[in-house]
Each structure stands twice: as structure tokens, then as C-alpha cells.
């Protein structure tokens, strides 16, 4: 079920997730303590936690809640970053980096407990997240990662090849890092559930209300939409990879600091009981150590949700489908020739250093960007932390080390060649990592 006024991607989530009554468009001038721009996980979590702190919050979304990355992703709840290691946060940001590493390590637990507390029916399964190593060298890297995350309180453990084969139902991998706090959710259901929680706590939500621009006005800000405006003391820009998707000049400092990579997702028909008893019997979320990821998990209907990426846009859907089918069959011969009922895509915001970045763009004007493929758990946890910063938490106590947004050199060119950069990362899969 979907809102017929919005063109949704042909995702499984849009097909199976009950749609709430759409929120109205902003058609007048409104006022609030805080304006949140963007109806994805980041914006919703920030708005919800600000409202719980007693602040009057308005959230505006250009299309509909969950229309962007938050409603299109694979739904894996992963309490790590894709490549950035926790020690690197400390080396760069000191005590704030340590707090950030601990926040990330607890981010899956934060998400699942929030969904539980707010009664959000998002098909949540906290069955764990597993990162199997695709080579012996990557297994040694997994061992280092496990020890590093354990130092920051994360519930990580190393599985050997035998334990990995039992968990996966395949000997295609060599062992790897397992975190029992991870798992998976229906991402669109989570976004809509967070929106419902926001409303219960007093947040006013407007959909189909793209922000055209915002400017400083007195001691606050005024943001203009096509048919109205919002005046607020503080503004949180929570648009990440979609910052320039609908309004190219909304905030170039943010849109030019990330490169949006197109990621493809797909879903099979429900897998029969016999195969499910063999393949991933514990229903964990899985994404391996390749740059060209092998990632998969079951949904609540026992469909296998997987995906991939390819170079270029010509026949991209058919090419990525064929490639993903081959990847699955290589690890699970029982799935050879499997068909996909839903194939869709969306943007992933990538930063040069693969770190998340937090910005104070002006007086009481905040933003963060750079999920780097880890946006589900990360966005919800950081939204809670960002709410405390906006509400006046001292900078010395926050887990958000503030940085200046740095534009990626030759950004327009970088966006065009981003698939080539991704292809270079994929070629590195065959090289063993350097280990100190």
C-alpha cells in the first residue's frame, strides 16, 4: 500500500508496508522551536528525541516519510562503519572520537530498544549481524576488527570457518566478525513508525513540502516551501545523499561534500522451509568483507533480500540482477537461477574518508552526513545524540565531533566517475590487506 500521490520506487517495502494517512503539505506560515528538514531516519529520530525533551518541533519532507534512502535500503541493522575503524575516530577526534565509537557500537541496541519502547511494528529481528571474510587475509583483518570494537564495549566476536559455515549454510567464506546486537527491520515500516511516534510526542509533520531555501532572520531562521514557510530558532538539515535530489541549490556545502552512489536492492519469492533450514537458518543479517558486497537476509515473509551494484546506468537493473543471481549461486548452489520479484535502487551518501561528518553550518544550524552504507542503526542513534546537541548539550560532552564541510574536489566529475572508483575498490578484493 502506498500514497498514490507519490511516485515510489518499485521496492518490496513500498508493496507490503501499510501506508498511513498522508501528512498535509505546508500551506501557510508556521513557527516552532526547531525545524527538521528531511523525513528519513536521521530527521525522524532527531525530531522525536527533541520532542521528548519538550521542544516544539516541525518536520518537513519534500516527498513522503521514508521516500529517500531510509525507505529503500536493505534493512540491515549494523553497529559498525563500513571501513572506518573505531581507533581511527580516537586518533582523529580524541575523547569525542571515543564517545562516537561507543555510540556506533551500541547503535543497533539503540534502534531495537527504541522500536520496542515506541511500539513500532517494523518486522524487527535482532538475530545478529555477521560479516564473513572472503579470504584468509580478510579473516585476519576481521580478528583485528573484533578486538578493536571489543575495546569500545561492542559485543563483537570472531567466528571460525566451521562456525561460519554453520551460520550461513555455506563454506564459501572463511569465518568472520559476528555481532549479536545487530539484525534487520523493514526500513519503510520503521520510518513510518518513527513518524507516528513523532506525532504522538507532539511533532508537526508536513509532507510534499520541499524546502526551497532558508536564511537567517533575526535570532532565528526562516525556511521557505512552495506554499508556506517555517520560522524556527534552530534548523536541522537531515537530507544526506538526497540534499540536491529535489532542490539543487538547497545546501551546496553538504551536497558537495558527499558523492551519492546508486545501490540496488532486490527480493526473491518466499524461500521454502527446506531451503531456509539449510541457508541462513538463524535469519541473521549478512554483509561480507568485499567492496563489491555480498549481502543478504530474510524478511518477515521469508523472501531473501539482497542486492549489488554495477557500472553505468544502461540496462543497470537487468545487469545487476544477473550479477547478483550469479553471486548467490556461487555461495548457495541451491539458489541457482532464482528469480527476483522486486528490483529497486537508491542513493548512498559516501564521504572521502568514509567517516560520518557533523556540521554547525551557522548559528543554530546543524547537519550531518556520510552514512557510507551504515545508515539504519547509525542514523537513529546519531539522531538521538544530535537532539541533545541542538537542545544545548555542551560540546565537550557530545559524541559528535564537529568538522567543517569540505567539498570534494571537482565534485561534478567525482559524481560521474564514482562507479569507476567503486570498481577500483572491487579490484582490491583480490589483494590481501596489509596488517601491522
Buried (B, 14 or more C-beta within 10 A) or exposed (E): EBBEEBEBBEBBBBBBBEBBEBBEBBEEEBBBBBBBBBBBBBBBBBBBBBBBBEBBBBBBBBBBBBBBBBBBBBBBBBBBBBBBBBBBBBEBBEEBBBBBBBBBBBBBBBBBEBBEEBEBBBBBBBBBBBBBBBBEBBBBBBBBBBEBBBBBEBBBBBBEBEBBBEBBBBEBBBBBBBBBBBBBBBBBBBBBBBBBBBBEBBBBBBBBBBBBEBEEEEEBBBBBBEEBBBBBBBBBBBBBBBBBBBBEEBBBBBBBBBBBBBBBBBBBEBBEEEBBEEBBEEBBBBBBBBBBBBBBBBBBEBBBBBBBBBEEEEEBBEBBBEBBBEBBBEBBEBBEEBEBEBBBBBBBBBBBEBBBBBBBBEEBBBBBBBBBBBBBBBBBBBBBBBBBBBBEBEEEEBBBBBBEBBBBEEBEEBBEEBBEEBBEEBEEBEEEEEEE
